[in-house]
Amino acid sequence: MTRFEYINENIERIKFDVRIGLIPPSVLKHFAIYSRFDYYKRVGNKYSDAIICVQGDYAVSEQWLCMIVRNMEAQI
């Protein structure tokens, strides 16, 4: 199971944990960014095209976006 799948299945618990301070809010931001990347990939864009589209949507650097993608695709 990847980190993205885990967060997706337990999103309400993750939101609660962020509210009480157990999990940093950046987890939800990274989840939103990766969700958009995943959407662009499912629509049929190539990896690099999806990265460019998400960069335009969220104004993040390519290096940072690649780190988020690797992090969310990591097995837990």
C-alpha positions as CSV (number, residue, x, y, z in Angstrom):
1,M,0.0,0.0,0.0
2,T,1.4,3.4,-0.9
3,R,1.2,6.5,1.3
4,F,-1.3,8.0,-1.1
5,E,-3.6,5.0,-0.9
6,Y,-3.4,5.0,2.9
7,I,-4.2,8.7,3.2
8,N,-7.0,8.3,0.7
9,E,-8.6,5.5,2.7
10,N,-8.2,7.2,6.1
11,I,-8.7,10.8,5.1
12,E,-11.1,11.7,7.9
13,R,-8.7,10.3,10.5
14,I,-5.8,12.1,9.0
15,K,-7.7,15.4,9.0
16,F,-8.6,14.9,12.7
17,D,-4.9,14.1,13.5
18,V,-3.9,17.3,11.7
19,R,-6.4,19.3,13.7
20,I,-5.1,18.0,17.0
21,G,-1.5,18.5,16.0
22,L,-0.3,14.9,15.6
23,I,0.4,15.2,11.8
24,P,1.8,18.3,10.1
25,P,-0.6,20.2,7.8
26,S,1.8,19.7,4.9
27,V,0.6,16.1,4.6
28,L,-2.8,17.3,3.4
29,K,-1.2,19.8,1.0
30,H,1.0,17.1,-0.4
31,F,-2.0,14.8,-0.7
32,A,-3.9,17.5,-2.7
33,I,-0.9,18.1,-5.0
34,Y,-0.4,14.4,-5.7
35,S,-4.2,14.0,-6.2
36,R,-4.0,16.6,-9.0
37,F,-0.9,14.9,-10.5
38,D,-2.7,11.5,-10.4
39,Y,-5.7,13.1,-12.1
40,Y,-3.6,14.4,-14.9
41,K,-1.9,11.0,-15.3
42,R,-5.3,9.2,-15.5
43,V,-6.5,11.6,-18.1
44,G,-3.7,10.4,-20.4
45,N,-0.9,12.9,-19.9
46,K,2.7,11.7,-19.8
47,Y,4.6,12.0,-16.5
48,S,6.4,15.1,-17.6
49,D,3.3,16.8,-18.9
50,A,1.4,16.0,-15.7
51,I,4.3,17.6,-13.7
52,I,4.1,20.7,-15.9
53,C,0.3,21.0,-15.4
54,V,0.6,20.6,-11.6
55,Q,3.4,23.2,-11.5
56,G,1.0,25.7,-13.1
57,D,-1.8,24.8,-10.7
58,Y,0.1,24.9,-7.5
59,A,3.2,27.1,-8.3
60,V,5.7,24.6,-7.0
61,S,9.2,23.8,-8.4
62,E,9.7,20.7,-10.5
63,Q,12.2,19.4,-8.0
64,W,9.8,19.8,-5.1
65,L,7.0,18.2,-7.0
66,C,9.1,15.2,-7.9
67,M,9.9,14.8,-4.2
68,I,6.2,14.9,-3.3
69,V,5.4,12.3,-6.0
70,R,8.2,9.9,-4.8
71,N,7.0,10.4,-1.2
72,M,3.4,9.6,-2.0
73,E,4.3,6.6,-4.2
74,A,6.5,5.1,-1.4
75,Q,5.3,1.9,0.1
76,I,4.4,2.0,3.8
